[in-house]
């Protein structure tokens, strides 16, 4: 992203931005995985006649 050498404030801001992006990606992945598993459970229940 930026060349943060010699700029501690800029380096910290860069770390915060990267951390927030990783957090968003992690949460999105967790939500999508949960939805996929819930759909698989529903399909399995319907196949068993529940």
C-alpha angles and dihedrals in degrees: 000000000000132000097243098176109137093007109096093176092053091046090053092048090050090051091050092050092049091047092051092049091050090048091052092048091049094049092046091051091049093050093048092048091050092050092048092050092047090052091049090052091050092049092048091049092050091049091054091050098251 
